[in-house]
Amino acid sequence: MPLSPQSPSQPRYGRVAVVGAGAWGTTLAAVAATAGATVMLWAREPEVVDSLARYRENRFFLPGITLPSEIEATGDIARVGGAEAVLLVAPAQHVRSQLALLHPHIKPKTPIVLCAKGIELGTAALLPEILTEVLPDAEPGVLSGPSFARDVAAGLPTAVTIAARDEIAARLAASLGRAGFRPYVSEDIVGVALGGAAKNVYAIACGMVEGAGLGESARAATMSRGFAELIRLGAAIGARSETLMGLSGLGDLVLTATSMSSRNFALGAALGKGARLADVAGAGHPLAEGAETAPALIARAKRHRVELPLAEAVADVLASRINMKGAVERLLSRPLKPE
C-alpha cells in the first residue's frame, strides 16, 4: 500500500542511525536527514568518519555529494543505541557480525531495517532470519527496491518497499519519504528480502547474456525465466507473489538486469566475455552481492525442493565448474514443458 510521506498525522522517528557508510548507507542517511530526522551515521573506517565530519562529503564512497548538516558521523558503535530506528547497511555476508556488534547497544523493540540484499553463505538464511536469531527483541524490517545510490543521492526519483509490522512500516515510510524517494509499505518481510537477494543472481545471468553477445531477445527470455524461478521459490517459502511482482522483486530486477551501473550485471557481462570470477574480484573491485548469493540461493531452494536451473547455471559459471558456452547448452537442452 502507498503511504504519503507528507501525511501530517503519521508519527515519524526523530532520531535515526545508519550503520554502514558506503555509498548506499551514506545515501540513506541523506534521505533520512532530508526527510526531517537527526541522523547518526556510523562508519568502520576512521578516514570516512573524518571525511564526513570535515567536508560533509563521503569522498571515499560517494564523492561529489554534499550531505545535510543533520548528519553526524561517528566511529563509536555505542552511540547508535540512542536511535529510535536503525538502518543496517552492511554487505549481506557481514550482517550477522554487524548485528552482533550492535547487540549490546540496542534497546528492545527498536526497529532494525536491513538494507542489504543477499542470502547468507553456509546457512542459506535470509537476512531477516539472521536478525531474528541475533536480536530477537528487535522489530525486524527490510528496505529494498530499484535504487542506485548515486541516482537517489542526486535527487532523482524512485520508489522502494519497506517491509515490517504494519505500524512500524508506516512510521518508517513517513520517516524516510521525501520528494523523489517514495516508500511503499508491506508486511511481507520474507518476500521483500527474497526478491532483493535473488534478483542479483538473475542480474548476473542477464549480464552474462549481454557479455556473450547473445542478443536482447535472449536477455529478455533470461530475465523472464529468472523471475519465474523467483516466483516458484517465493511460493515455497511463504512470500507473496504480489510482493515479488512489485518494486522489491520485478522492479529491482528490471533495473539491475539491464544496466552496467549494476555491479551484478557488469560482473555477468565480464563472465559472458570469458573472464573468471578471480579476474574481476579482489582489491579495488568490490564483489557483487550476487556472486556470494548464488550458491546460497541454490542451497535454500534445495531445502524446499525447488529447481532453479538458471540460478544453478550462474553458480556453476561463478565457480568455474562450467563455462558460458556449456551453461547455454545445458539450459537449452532441458526438456520442453509448459510455461
Secondary structure as GFF3:
##gff-version 3
##sequence-region A 1 339
A	DSSP	beta_strand	15	19	.	.	.	ID=ss1
A	DSSP	alpha_helix	23	34	.	.	.	ID=ss2
A	DSSP	beta_strand	38	42	.	.	.	ID=ss3
A	DSSP	alpha_helix	46	55	.	.	.	ID=ss4
A	DSSP	beta_strand	71	74	.	.	.	ID=ss5
A	DSSP	three_ten_helix	77	82	.	.	.	ID=ss6
A	DSSP	beta_strand	85	88	.	.	.	ID=ss7
A	DSSP	three_ten_helix	92	94	.	.	.	ID=ss8
A	DSSP	alpha_helix	95	102	.	.	.	ID=ss9
A	DSSP	three_ten_helix	103	105	.	.	.	ID=ss10
A	DSSP	beta_strand	111	114	.	.	.	ID=ss11
A	DSSP	alpha_helix	127	134	.	.	.	ID=ss12
A	DSSP	beta_strand	139	144	.	.	.	ID=ss13
A	DSSP	alpha_helix	149	153	.	.	.	ID=ss14
A	DSSP	beta_strand	158	164	.	.	.	ID=ss15
A	DSSP	alpha_helix	166	176	.	.	.	ID=ss16
A	DSSP	beta_strand	181	186	.	.	.	ID=ss17
A	DSSP	alpha_helix	189	211	.	.	.	ID=ss18
A	DSSP	alpha_helix	216	237	.	.	.	ID=ss19
A	DSSP	alpha_helix	241	244	.	.	.	ID=ss20
A	DSSP	pi_helix	247	251	.	.	.	ID=ss21
A	DSSP	alpha_helix	252	256	.	.	.	ID=ss22
A	DSSP	alpha_helix	263	272	.	.	.	ID=ss23
A	DSSP	alpha_helix	277	280	.	.	.	ID=ss24
A	DSSP	alpha_helix	289	303	.	.	.	ID=ss25
A	DSSP	alpha_helix	309	318	.	.	.	ID=ss26
A	DSSP	alpha_helix	324	332	.	.	.	ID=ss27
###
